[in-house]
Amino acid sequence: MSIRLSILSLFLRLVEKPRLARLKDPLEARAMFEATAARFFRSPEDANRIEARIAGPAGPIACDWISRGRPDRRAVILYLHGGAYVMGSRATHRHVAAVLAGHARARVLLPEYRLAPETRWPGAVEDALACYRDLLETGYEPGRIALAGDSAGGGLAFATLIAAREAGLPDPACIAAFSPWLDLTLSQKSLRRNARSDPMLPASRIEETRDYYVSAADAGAPTASPLLAEIPSPPPALIQASRIELLEDEAGVMAEKLRAAGGDVRLEWFARAPHAWHIFCGFAPEADGALARAGAFIGDRIVRD
């Protein structure tokens, strides 16, 4: 582990994790995340951004088109940000989208889907599906579209695949998920086993956070918990996760299920990284390296030279 990631993990453990454990208001957590992003997260200097609106089920969905250099304009990554379905935005994840876009040599569509508690499940899924449908209707070939996301956004990427199939839409070319939250029934053993080792997420708050988005009674639905869904013949998938995070088992079990269903799956483990460490790109070399590998994985499947 790099010195920078070691310092970051120590800060998360001593400052951020206790602060998240104390917070009672998801709107306060949202504001704190936005303030942190504005202070510390920076997109690469050569990143390009264009704002857009996509018609959604509850009104226009604000989006960013993000690219670097000379991307293949027929190749696109639909990137779904993390934040436990209660926080996160274009502003918190533009830097991640820009780095991934550069490595994949594609453009990224970064939507601002509706968040809980104002909008509960399946609002986020509906918005992500609307964006995927819009890409198809505006002429993007499904074989040139990738779904990607971190944490809740990683789970939402798989939920979007499931919702697209239910709507009769074709599969994307591939999926890349970083520390994905895939089982909202909270039944995976690593939630307890890694409660102490996870340097960022307080296990004591995960049930409460889940409840803001979806009830325990509905948590087992396929688009709430893709880990519990049947996904026959899935598209190629890359899953990156840490051995010490709360969601460790969700990544491993999902990879096993996708392989058993006939999928081509690449599962990459990181020994000591914090949850969704990709958001620290530009600071931690482990984040930069993970996004470089993810970008190569996606680019190999959607970019045509």
Secondary structure, 3 states (H helix, E strand, C coil): CCHHHHHHHHHHHHHHHHHHHHCCCHHHHHHHHHHHHHHHCCCCCCEEEEEEEEEECCEEEEEEEEEECCCEEEEEEEEECCCCCCCCCHHHHHHHHHHHHHHHCEEEEEECCCCCCCCCCCHHHHHHHHHHHHHHHCCCCHHHEEEEEECHHHHHHHHHHHHHHHCCCCCCCEEEEECCCCCCCCCCCHHHHCCCCCCCCCHHHHHHHHHHHCCCCCCCCCCCCHHHCCCCCCCCEEEEEECCCCCHHHHHHHHHHHHHCCCCEEEEEECCCCCCHHHHCCCCHHHHHHHHHHHHHHHHHHCCC
